[in-house]
Amino acid sequence: MDGQATSFLELVLVSVVGIILATFILWLCKNVFKKLFINLPKIILDNHRIKKRLLTRRYQLVYNPEAGKRKEITFSKDGEIIKGRNDNENTWRVALDKLELIDSDGKVHSRFTYKVDMDMFVHTNDPDTGSIRGQYIEPIFGRK
């Protein structure tokens, strides 16, 4: 092949790769970023509601449902666990509308989603958490 034919093939190849890349970027913007930004206000509002709920009520963490093991757990506004704190449930945070209990090493030990219809936090059973599956956090009725 002469130099002119090679340059033409390189130009075609670069053009095809460019079109594929542009198509992927458009798809990404349409399907991923759009969903994220549409849901962002809801996530922010849900995070606020979860924090408010945690700070105004008393709860019990059922940390071993099969054995019926439970303990009272209370949360401070600065992310500390006040009552029920140990190496597994050391601090807390709300991330992407999920309550996360952080262990003393800074890793997520448990992650919960708030179920409005049940008025409780239910373990997500995500594989990256180190806790027993099936945990839940339910309110203890009465003032904090």
N, C-alpha and C positions, 0 to 999 in steps of 0.2 A: 504494500500500500504506500502511496506517496504521502507526503507531508500534508497536502491539502485535504485529502480524504480523512486522515487521522484527526486533523483539527475539526473537520465537520462532525465526525462521530463523537468527539469529545464535547462539542457544543450541544449536540443532540442529547447526550447522556446527562450533561449538566442541566439542561432544560427540563428533562424528564424528572430528575431528582428534585429540582426546584418546584415543579408542579406538585409532586407527591408531598413534599414538605409543606408547601402552602396549603394544600388540601387538609393535611393533618392539623395544622395550626388553626384553620377555620373550624374544623370539627371540634377541636379542643375548646375553643372559645364558645362555640354554640352549646356544647353538651356539658362541659365541666364547669367553667367559670360562670356561666349564666346561672346554673343551678346553685352554685355556691353563693353568688351575690343576691339571688332572689331569696334564698333561705337565711342569709346573714341577719337581717332584722329580727326574724323569728328566733334564731339561735340566741341573739343578744337578749331579747325579751325573756326567753325561757331561762337563760342563765340567771337573770335578775330574779325571776320568780322562784327558782330553786333556792338561791341564796337566801331570799327573804323567808321562805318556808323553813329552811334549816335553822335560821337564827331565832325564830319566834315560837318554836315548838320543841318538846322533848321527844326523843325517839329511843327505840330499842333496836339493836342490830341482832338479827338472828344469824349468827355466824356459822352455825352447824345445824342446819334444819333437821337432818335425820336424827341427831341426838337431842334435839330440842335445846341446844345451847344458845343462850342469848345474854345480852348485857345492855344496860342503858348507855346511850352515846349522845353527847351534846357537842355543839359546834360553836366556835367563836368567830367573830367577823374577820379576824386576821388569818384565818386558815388553820388555826390550832384545833385539835380535838381536846375538849376539856375533860369530860367524864368518859371513861371507857378507853382512854389512850393507852397504847402499848406499842411494841415494836412493829406490829402489823398495821394497826390503825393509829398512825402517828400525827399526820396532818391531813387536810382535805383541800380540794379545789373543785371547781366546776369548769369543765372543758367541753365545748361543743354540745351543750345541753345534757351532759352526763356528770353525775357526782362521782368523783374519784377519791378513794381513800389511799393515801400514800404511806408507805412503810418508812421505817427509820433510815433506810438506805436511799430514800428518794425515788423508789420505784412504785408504780401503781400496783397496789395489792388487790383492790376491789374496784369495780366500776359498776355504777347503777344508773338506770334510767327511771325517771319519775312516771308512774302510771296514774294519771289523773283519776280514772274511773275506780281505781283501787285505793287511792290516797296513800300510796306507799312507793318506796324505791325498790326496784327489782334488779338483781344482779344481771348483768349482760352476758355473763359466762364467756366473755372474750378469752381467747387462748393466751393472751399476753398478761393476764392477771394471775397472781399466785394463790388466790383464795379458794375456798371450798365453793363449788358450784351450787346454785340454788339459794344463795343468801338473799336476804331482804331486810329492809329497814322500814319499820312501821312506827306511826306516832303513838306516844303514850299520852292519852288524853288528860288534859289539865294544863295549867300554865307552866312555862319554863322556869 
